[in-house]
């Protein structure tokens, strides 16, 4: 419903809810910040470096596997679904754990949770590098994701707790957002370099030296126990959130696979049931893990959904694009990693522009601009073919980097601005879910569509070849399983290698186009959500003014 057509009674009720909630927020935010002086913490530059390094470590781990998927598939002779799960593993672990672990950090210590999480990413990375099977690699990647779930939400929580609301906090959030997003692109470049010079195992060790450097900054520089909560943690809600989010993400990743569709449907049903139980629990709990009074505000849930779709588009398109560039365009892993650098350039160029735009234009207009860039990116990707020049490929990644930043900066500012400081883990976890859950779901969705399109197109080519009766069922399954599996069949039958690889390239190209078409449709839904769900700039300013009037004056900071 648009702002102008919204009934007056509804607007008044919404405003009353917003005022009440943010009065509570103001009371919680009043007083002195431990380790802070004025609007920022002491040694603020070193604190920013520490938090950015931690965010970079988590973001790199989410994307490095995508570049190594072709090499991993060849090494383990794995099916496309298993390769999707390898690439999805870290995002799965992150998305299912950030909400619960964010609440634990709010209660027991954000810095402490950050240190443990960064340290455990080193352990998980080492386990991934020495994985003896595809199943062990998937499990290790999920472990890396859970370790990231300890670290990643606390970075944004600490920014919100240490910097007072205003332009400085918005600028740090924009910097954090762009660095976290850029790290996913940097991970692709470094992973490509590791594959060319070394092997796929070293891809998973890229973040280890960065994690060690992050710990060297975090331990001495980041303040402890800043604006943390003293209320009990809803552990029942936490367990339900893990079960619900994990089931949904894994279910999406499996439901399109003909051999795993029943299991995928069962997981989606479990996810829907446990999500319903989680919402019921939060409505009844005295100290809910996820405060529904905060979550139901339009300037909370609408930007959250819009940001989830936008970041999912960035990660999902990169996952499909890496396979397209290596298997269809013939790029080597390093070239494929370098090819996504325009996305990093877009993220960097748009960081401060988006921070200024959200102040001048408001949340809705800034996010709408971001979605326009994202749709332009997917439109260009639908034009990719086997002989496409790099100019077209680079243009698509540049547009998606700019678009993601113009969406994520206002989304994350809105989340942190409309959440009480002692519940900041909720805002931070929601922000992380935008990247982790959004990335995992879109990657699972686009990866599943890619796999299904590949199998369907290859099957059609086998049927039309007139030789289907002479090909065994085992070989047919291998040809339709994945590009890597088809490549292995071609090596075993060199007399048919050219025909098999040409069919595999065509199948992957068709599968990728179907994936990008589905992604564009999801982006259109996201654009409609923000245009009709986010208030206009005038209304947003009114809501902010009402909140400010209910916020007590800030207590003086100590010398």
C-alpha positions as CSV (number, residue, x, y, z in Angstrom):
1,X,0.0,0.0,0.0
2,X,1.4,3.4,-0.9
3,X,1.9,6.1,1.6
4,X,-0.8,8.4,0.2
5,X,-3.5,5.7,0.2
6,X,-2.7,4.4,3.7
7,X,-5.7,4.9,6.1
8,X,-5.2,7.6,8.7
9,X,-6.0,5.2,11.5
10,X,-3.3,2.8,10.3
11,X,-0.8,5.6,10.0
12,X,-1.6,6.8,13.6
13,X,-1.3,3.3,15.0
14,X,2.0,2.8,13.3
15,X,3.3,6.1,14.5
16,X,2.2,5.3,18.0
17,X,4.0,1.9,17.9
18,X,7.1,3.5,16.5
19,X,7.1,6.2,19.2
20,X,6.6,3.7,22.0
21,X,9.3,1.4,20.7
22,X,11.8,4.1,20.1
23,X,11.2,5.7,23.5
24,X,12.3,2.4,24.9
25,X,15.2,2.6,22.5
26,X,16.1,6.0,23.7
27,X,16.1,5.0,27.3
28,X,18.3,2.1,26.5
29,X,20.7,4.3,24.5
30,X,21.0,7.0,27.1
31,X,23.9,7.0,29.4
32,X,27.6,6.6,29.0
33,X,29.3,4.1,26.6
34,X,32.1,2.1,28.1
35,X,35.2,2.8,26.2
36,X,33.7,5.7,24.2
37,X,34.4,9.3,24.2
38,X,31.7,11.6,22.6
39,X,30.4,10.2,19.4
40,X,33.1,7.6,18.8
41,X,35.2,5.2,20.8
42,X,38.8,5.9,21.8
43,X,41.4,4.9,19.2
44,X,38.4,4.8,16.8
45,X,40.6,4.2,13.7
46,X,42.2,1.1,15.2
47,X,38.8,-0.1,16.2
48,X,37.5,0.4,12.7
49,X,40.4,-1.6,11.3
50,X,39.8,-4.4,13.7
51,X,36.1,-4.7,12.9
52,X,36.7,-4.4,9.1
53,X,39.3,-7.1,9.2
54,X,36.9,-9.4,11.0
55,X,34.1,-8.7,8.6
56,X,36.5,-9.3,5.6
57,X,37.6,-12.7,7.0
58,X,33.9,-13.8,7.3
59,X,33.0,-12.5,3.8
60,X,36.0,-14.0,2.1
61,X,35.1,-17.4,3.5
62,X,31.6,-17.2,2.1
63,X,32.8,-16.9,-1.5
64,X,36.1,-18.6,-2.1
65,X,34.5,-22.0,-2.6
66,X,32.5,-20.7,-5.6
67,X,35.7,-20.1,-7.6
68,X,37.1,-23.6,-6.7
69,X,33.8,-25.5,-7.6
70,X,35.0,-26.7,-11.0
71,X,38.3,-27.9,-9.6
72,X,36.6,-29.5,-6.6
73,X,34.1,-31.2,-8.9
74,X,36.9,-32.7,-11.0
75,X,38.9,-33.8,-8.0
76,X,35.9,-35.6,-6.3
77,X,33.9,-36.3,-9.5
78,X,31.0,-34.7,-7.6
79,X,27.4,-34.0,-8.8
80,X,26.2,-30.5,-9.3
81,X,24.0,-30.7,-6.1
82,X,27.1,-31.7,-4.0
83,X,29.1,-28.8,-5.5
84,X,26.2,-26.4,-4.7
85,X,26.3,-27.6,-1.1
86,X,30.1,-27.0,-0.9
87,X,29.7,-23.4,-2.1
88,X,26.6,-23.0,0.1
89,X,28.1,-24.5,3.2
90,X,29.6,-21.4,4.8
91,X,26.5,-19.4,4.0
92,X,24.3,-22.1,5.5
93,X,26.3,-22.2,8.7
94,X,26.2,-18.4,9.0
95,X,22.6,-17.9,8.2
96,X,21.3,-20.5,10.6
97,X,23.4,-19.4,13.6
98,X,23.7,-15.6,13.4
99,X,20.5,-14.8,15.2
100,X,21.1,-17.1,18.2
101,X,24.8,-16.3,18.5
102,X,24.1,-12.6,18.1
103,X,21.8,-12.8,21.1
104,X,24.4,-14.7,23.1
105,X,27.0,-12.0,22.3
106,X,24.6,-9.3,23.4
107,X,24.2,-11.0,26.8
108,X,27.7,-12.5,27.5
109,X,30.1,-10.3,25.6
110,X,30.4,-9.1,22.0
111,X,34.2,-8.8,22.0
112,X,34.6,-12.2,23.5
113,X,32.3,-13.8,20.9
114,X,34.1,-12.0,18.2
115,X,37.5,-13.3,19.3
116,X,36.3,-16.9,19.6
117,X,34.6,-16.8,16.2
118,X,37.6,-15.4,14.3
119,X,39.9,-18.0,16.0
120,X,37.5,-20.9,15.0
121,X,37.5,-19.8,11.4
122,X,41.2,-20.7,11.3
123,X,40.3,-24.2,12.5
124,X,37.5,-24.6,10.1
125,X,39.6,-23.4,7.2
126,X,42.3,-25.9,8.0
127,X,39.7,-28.7,8.1
128,X,38.4,-27.7,4.7
129,X,41.9,-27.8,3.2
130,X,42.5,-31.3,4.3
131,X,39.0,-32.7,3.7
132,X,39.3,-36.3,2.3
133,X,35.8,-36.4,0.7
134,X,33.1,-34.1,-0.7
135,X,31.0,-34.8,2.4
136,X,33.8,-33.9,4.8
137,X,34.4,-30.7,2.8
138,X,30.7,-29.7,3.1
139,X,30.7,-30.3,6.9
140,X,33.9,-28.3,7.3
141,X,32.4,-25.4,5.3
142,X,29.3,-25.4,7.6
143,X,31.7,-25.3,10.6
144,X,33.4,-22.2,9.1
145,X,30.0,-20.6,8.7
146,X,29.0,-21.2,12.3
147,X,32.4,-19.7,13.4
148,X,31.5,-16.8,11.2
149,X,28.1,-16.6,12.9
150,X,30.0,-15.9,16.1
151,X,32.1,-13.2,14.6
152,X,30.2,-11.4,11.9
153,X,27.1,-10.2,13.8
154,X,29.2,-8.7,16.6
155,X,31.1,-6.4,14.2
156,X,28.0,-4.4,13.3
157,X,26.7,-4.7,16.9
158,X,29.9,-3.1,18.1
159,X,29.8,-0.3,15.5
160,X,26.2,0.5,16.6
161,X,27.2,0.4,20.3
162,X,30.4,2.4,20.0
163,X,29.3,5.2,17.6
164,X,26.4,7.4,18.4
165,X,23.7,7.7,15.8
166,X,24.4,10.3,13.2
167,X,26.6,10.9,10.1
168,X,29.7,9.3,11.7
169,X,27.9,6.0,12.4
170,X,26.3,6.0,9.0
171,X,29.7,6.6,7.4
172,X,31.3,3.7,9.4
173,X,28.3,1.4,8.5
174,X,28.7,2.3,4.8
175,X,32.5,1.5,5.0
176,X,31.8,-1.7,6.8
177,X,29.1,-2.7,4.3
178,X,31.3,-1.9,1.3
179,X,34.4,-3.7,2.8
180,X,32.3,-6.8,3.7
181,X,30.9,-6.9,0.2
182,X,34.2,-6.2,-1.5
183,X,35.8,-9.0,0.4
184,X,33.6,-11.5,-1.4
185,X,35.0,-10.2,-4.7
186,X,38.6,-10.1,-3.3
187,X,38.1,-13.7,-2.2
188,X,37.3,-14.6,-5.8
189,X,40.5,-13.0,-7.1
190,X,42.7,-14.6,-4.4
191,X,41.0,-18.0,-4.9
192,X,41.7,-17.8,-8.6
193,X,45.4,-17.0,-8.0
194,X,45.6,-19.9,-5.5
195,X,44.1,-22.3,-8.0
196,X,46.5,-21.3,-10.8
197,X,49.6,-21.3,-8.6
198,X,48.8,-24.1,-6.1
199,X,45.7,-26.2,-5.8
200,X,42.1,-26.0,-4.6
201,X,43.0,-26.9,-1.1
202,X,44.9,-23.6,-0.6
203,X,41.7,-21.7,-1.5
204,X,40.4,-22.4,1.9
205,X,43.5,-21.1,3.6
206,X,43.3,-17.6,2.2
207,X,41.5,-16.1,5.2
208,X,43.9,-17.6,7.8
209,X,46.6,-14.9,7.8
210,X,43.9,-12.2,7.7
211,X,42.2,-13.9,10.7
212,X,45.4,-13.8,12.6
213,X,45.9,-10.1,11.8
214,X,42.3,-9.4,12.8
215,X,42.9,-11.0,16.3
216,X,46.1,-8.9,16.7
217,X,43.9,-5.8,16.3
218,X,40.8,-6.9,18.1
219,X,42.3,-8.1,21.4
220,X,44.1,-4.8,22.4
221,X,41.9,-2.3,20.6
222,X,38.2,-3.2,20.8
223,X,36.4,-2.3,24.0
224,X,34.7,-5.0,26.0
225,X,31.1,-5.0,27.4
226,X,29.7,-2.0,25.6
227,X,25.9,-1.5,26.1
228,X,25.3,-5.2,26.6
229,X,22.0,-6.8,27.8
230,X,21.4,-8.2,31.2
231,X,18.2,-10.1,30.4
232,X,18.2,-13.9,30.0
233,X,18.6,-15.4,26.5
234,X,15.7,-17.2,25.0
235,X,17.5,-20.5,24.3
236,X,14.3,-22.3,23.1
237,X,13.8,-19.5,20.6
238,X,17.5,-19.8,19.6
239,X,17.3,-23.5,18.9
240,X,14.1,-23.0,16.9
241,X,15.7,-20.3,14.8
242,X,18.7,-22.5,14.0
243,X,16.4,-25.4,13.0
244,X,14.1,-23.1,10.9
245,X,16.7,-21.2,9.0
246,X,18.9,-24.3,8.4
247,X,16.0,-26.3,7.1
248,X,14.8,-23.5,4.7
249,X,18.3,-22.8,3.2
250,X,19.1,-26.5,2.8
251,X,15.7,-27.3,1.5
252,X,15.9,-24.6,-1.2
253,X,19.3,-26.1,-2.2
254,X,17.9,-29.6,-2.6
255,X,14.3,-29.2,-3.8
256,X,15.1,-28.7,-7.5
257,X,17.4,-31.7,-7.7
258,X,15.3,-34.6,-9.1
259,X,17.1,-37.1,-6.9
260,X,16.8,-35.1,-3.7
261,X,13.5,-33.2,-4.3
262,X,11.5,-35.2,-1.8
263,X,14.1,-34.6,0.9
264,X,14.2,-30.9,-0.1
265,X,10.4,-30.6,0.2
266,X,10.5,-32.3,3.6
267,X,13.1,-29.8,4.8
268,X,11.1,-26.9,3.6
269,X,8.0,-28.2,5.4
270,X,10.1,-28.6,8.6
271,X,11.4,-25.1,8.1
272,X,7.9,-23.7,7.8
273,X,6.7,-25.5,10.9
274,X,9.7,-24.5,13.1
275,X,9.5,-20.9,11.8
276,X,5.9,-20.8,12.9
277,X,6.8,-22.2,16.3
278,X,9.7,-19.6,16.5
279,X,7.3,-16.7,15.8
280,X,4.8,-18.1,18.4
281,X,7.6,-18.4,20.9
282,X,8.7,-14.9,20.4
283,X,5.2,-13.5,20.9
284,X,4.9,-15.4,24.2
285,X,8.4,-15.2,25.7
286,X,9.1,-12.7,28.5
287,X,12.5,-11.9,27.0
288,X,12.2,-12.8,23.3
289,X,15.3,-13.6,21.2
290,X,13.7,-11.6,18.4
291,X,11.5,-8.7,19.5
292,X,8.5,-8.7,17.2
293,X,7.6,-5.2,18.4
294,X,10.8,-4.0,16.7
295,X,10.6,-6.4,13.8
296,X,7.1,-5.4,12.7
297,X,8.1,-1.7,12.1
298,X,8.0,-0.8,8.4
299,X,11.5,0.8,8.7
300,X,12.8,-2.5,10.0
301,X,11.2,-5.4,8.2
302,X,10.9,-3.9,4.7
303,X,14.5,-2.8,4.4
304,X,15.5,-6.1,5.9
305,X,13.6,-8.0,3.2
306,X,14.8,-5.7,0.4
307,X,18.5,-6.0,1.6
308,X,18.2,-9.8,1.8
309,X,17.1,-10.0,-1.9
310,X,19.8,-7.5,-3.0
311,X,22.8,-9.2,-1.4
312,X,21.4,-12.5,-2.5
313,X,21.5,-11.3,-6.0
314,X,25.2,-10.3,-5.7
315,X,26.2,-13.6,-4.2
316,X,24.0,-15.8,-6.4
317,X,25.1,-14.1,-9.6
318,X,28.7,-14.5,-8.7
319,X,28.3,-18.2,-8.0
320,X,26.6,-18.8,-11.3
321,X,29.0,-16.4,-13.1
322,X,32.2,-18.1,-11.9
323,X,31.0,-21.4,-13.4
324,X,29.9,-19.7,-16.6
325,X,33.2,-17.9,-17.1
326,X,35.3,-21.0,-16.5
327,X,33.2,-23.6,-18.2
328,X,31.6,-21.6,-21.1
329,X,33.8,-18.7,-21.7
330,X,37.0,-20.7,-21.1
331,X,38.6,-18.4,-18.5
332,X,41.1,-20.0,-16.1
333,X,40.4,-19.6,-12.4
334,X,42.6,-16.5,-12.1
335,X,41.0,-14.8,-15.1
336,X,37.6,-15.6,-13.6
337,X,38.6,-14.1,-10.3
338,X,39.9,-11.0,-11.9
339,X,36.8,-10.7,-14.0
340,X,34.7,-9.8,-11.0
341,X,36.9,-6.9,-9.9
342,X,34.4,-4.4,-11.4
343,X,31.9,-5.6,-8.7
344,X,34.5,-4.6,-6.1
345,X,35.0,-1.2,-7.9
346,X,31.3,-0.6,-7.9
347,X,31.0,-1.5,-4.2
348,X,33.8,0.9,-3.3
349,X,32.7,3.8,-5.6
350,X,29.1,3.6,-4.3
351,X,30.0,3.4,-0.6
352,X,30.1,7.1,0.3
353,X,27.7,8.1,-2.5
354,X,25.1,5.8,-1.0
355,X,25.7,7.2,2.5
356,X,25.1,10.8,1.2
357,X,22.2,9.7,-0.9
358,X,20.3,8.1,2.0
359,X,20.7,11.4,4.0
360,X,19.5,13.5,1.1
361,X,16.9,11.3,-0.6
362,X,15.7,9.0,2.2
363,X,15.6,5.2,2.4
364,X,13.1,4.5,-0.3
365,X,14.6,6.5,-3.1
366,X,18.1,5.3,-2.4
367,X,17.1,1.7,-2.3
368,X,15.1,2.1,-5.5
369,X,18.2,3.5,-7.3
370,X,20.1,0.4,-6.1
371,X,17.4,-2.0,-7.5
372,X,17.5,-0.2,-10.8
373,X,21.2,-0.9,-11.0
374,X,20.7,-4.6,-10.0
375,X,18.0,-5.1,-12.7
376,X,20.3,-3.5,-15.3
377,X,23.0,-6.0,-14.1
378,X,20.8,-9.1,-14.5
379,X,19.5,-7.8,-17.8
380,X,23.1,-7.7,-19.2
381,X,23.8,-11.1,-17.8
382,X,20.9,-12.5,-19.8
383,X,22.8,-11.5,-22.9
384,X,25.9,-13.6,-22.0
385,X,26.8,-16.2,-24.6
386,X,29.8,-18.5,-25.4
387,X,31.4,-15.7,-27.5
388,X,30.5,-12.7,-25.3
389,X,33.2,-10.1,-24.9
390,X,34.6,-9.3,-21.5
391,X,33.2,-5.8,-21.7
392,X,29.7,-7.2,-21.4
393,X,30.7,-9.5,-18.5
394,X,32.5,-6.7,-16.6
395,X,29.6,-4.3,-17.1
396,X,27.3,-6.7,-15.4
397,X,29.5,-7.1,-12.4
398,X,30.1,-3.3,-12.1
399,X,26.3,-2.7,-12.1
400,X,25.6,-5.3,-9.5
401,X,28.3,-3.9,-7.2
402,X,26.9,-0.4,-7.4
403,X,23.3,-1.6,-7.0
404,X,24.1,-3.8,-3.9
405,X,25.8,-0.9,-2.1
406,X,22.9,1.5,-2.8
407,X,20.5,-1.0,-1.3
408,X,22.6,-2.3,1.7
409,X,23.7,1.0,3.1
410,X,20.2,2.4,3.8
411,X,18.9,-1.0,4.8
412,X,21.6,-1.5,7.5
413,X,21.3,2.1,8.7
414,X,17.5,1.7,9.1
415,X,18.0,-1.6,11.0
416,X,20.4,-0.2,13.5
417,X,18.5,3.1,13.9
418,X,15.3,1.5,14.8
419,X,16.6,-1.1,17.3
420,X,17.3,-0.5,21.0
421,X,21.1,-0.6,21.7
422,X,20.8,-3.5,24.1
423,X,19.0,-5.5,21.4
424,X,21.6,-4.5,18.8
425,X,22.4,-8.1,18.2
426,X,19.0,-8.5,16.8
427,X,19.6,-5.7,14.2
428,X,23.1,-7.0,13.5
429,X,21.9,-10.5,13.1
430,X,19.1,-9.3,10.8
431,X,21.7,-7.4,8.8
432,X,23.9,-10.5,8.6
433,X,20.9,-12.5,7.5
434,X,20.5,-10.1,4.6
435,X,23.9,-11.2,3.4
436,X,24.1,-14.7,4.8
437,X,20.5,-15.9,4.4
438,X,19.9,-13.9,1.3
439,X,23.2,-15.1,-0.2
440,X,22.5,-18.7,0.8
441,X,18.9,-18.8,-0.4
442,X,19.7,-17.0,-3.7
443,X,22.8,-19.1,-4.3
444,X,20.8,-22.2,-3.5
445,X,18.0,-21.2,-5.7
446,X,20.1,-20.0,-8.7
447,X,22.4,-23.0,-8.3
448,X,19.5,-25.4,-8.2
449,X,18.0,-23.8,-11.3
450,X,21.4,-23.9,-13.0
451,X,21.7,-27.6,-12.2
452,X,18.2,-28.4,-13.3
453,X,18.6,-26.4,-16.6
454,X,22.0,-28.2,-17.2
455,X,20.5,-31.7,-16.8
456,X,17.3,-30.9,-18.8
457,X,19.3,-29.4,-21.7
458,X,21.8,-32.2,-21.8
459,X,19.1,-34.8,-21.7
460,X,17.3,-33.1,-24.6
461,X,20.5,-33.2,-26.6
462,X,21.0,-36.9,-25.9
463,X,17.4,-37.6,-27.0
464,X,17.8,-35.7,-30.2
465,X,21.2,-37.2,-31.1
466,X,19.6,-40.5,-32.1
467,X,22.1,-42.4,-29.9
468,X,20.2,-42.4,-26.6
469,X,19.6,-46.2,-26.8
470,X,23.4,-46.9,-27.1
471,X,24.3,-44.8,-24.0
472,X,24.0,-46.6,-20.6
473,X,21.9,-45.2,-17.8
474,X,25.1,-44.8,-15.7
475,X,26.8,-42.7,-18.4
476,X,23.6,-40.7,-19.0
477,X,23.4,-39.8,-15.3
478,X,27.0,-38.8,-15.3
479,X,26.6,-36.6,-18.3
480,X,23.6,-34.8,-16.8
481,X,25.1,-34.6,-13.3
482,X,27.4,-31.6,-13.7
483,X,29.8,-30.0,-16.1
484,X,32.7,-31.6,-14.2
485,X,31.1,-35.0,-14.4
486,X,30.5,-34.6,-18.1
487,X,34.2,-33.6,-18.5
488,X,35.3,-36.8,-16.8
489,X,33.1,-38.9,-19.2
490,X,34.7,-37.0,-22.1
491,X,38.2,-38.0,-20.8
492,X,37.0,-41.7,-20.6
493,X,35.7,-41.6,-24.2
494,X,38.1,-39.4,-26.2
495,X,36.5,-40.3,-29.5
496,X,33.3,-38.4,-28.4
497,X,35.1,-35.7,-26.3
498,X,34.4,-32.8,-28.6
499,X,30.7,-33.6,-28.9
500,X,30.3,-34.1,-25.1
501,X,32.1,-30.9,-24.2
502,X,30.2,-28.8,-26.7
503,X,26.9,-30.2,-25.3
504,X,28.1,-29.5,-21.8
505,X,28.9,-25.9,-22.6
506,X,25.5,-25.4,-24.2
507,X,23.8,-27.0,-21.3
508,X,25.6,-24.8,-18.7
509,X,24.9,-21.7,-20.8
510,X,21.1,-22.5,-20.9
511,X,21.1,-23.3,-17.2
512,X,22.9,-20.1,-16.4
513,X,20.4,-18.0,-18.4
514,X,17.5,-19.7,-16.7
515,X,19.1,-18.9,-13.3
516,X,19.6,-15.2,-14.2
517,X,16.0,-15.0,-15.5
518,X,14.7,-16.3,-12.1
519,X,17.0,-13.9,-10.3
520,X,15.6,-10.9,-12.3
521,X,12.1,-11.9,-11.4
522,X,13.0,-12.0,-7.7
523,X,14.6,-8.6,-8.0
524,X,11.4,-7.2,-9.5
525,X,9.5,-8.5,-6.4
526,X,12.1,-6.8,-4.1
527,X,11.7,-3.5,-6.0
528,X,7.9,-3.6,-5.5
529,X,8.4,-4.4,-1.8
530,X,10.5,-1.3,-1.2
531,X,8.4,1.1,-3.3
532,X,5.1,0.2,-1.7
533,X,6.5,-0.7,1.8
534,X,9.1,1.9,2.7
535,X,7.7,5.3,3.7
536,X,8.3,8.4,1.6
537,X,11.2,10.7,2.7
538,X,8.7,13.2,4.3
539,X,7.0,10.4,6.3
540,X,10.3,8.9,7.3
541,X,11.5,12.3,8.6
542,X,8.2,12.6,10.6
543,X,8.8,9.2,12.2
544,X,12.4,10.1,13.0
545,X,11.3,13.4,14.6
546,X,8.7,11.5,16.7
547,X,11.4,9.1,17.9
548,X,13.8,11.9,18.7
549,X,11.2,13.7,20.8
550,X,10.9,10.6,23.0
551,X,14.7,10.1,23.3
552,X,16.2,11.6,26.6
553,X,19.2,13.8,26.3
554,X,22.5,11.9,26.3
555,X,24.4,11.9,29.5
556,X,27.8,13.6,29.4
557,X,30.7,11.4,28.6
558,X,33.5,11.1,31.2
559,X,36.8,12.9,30.5
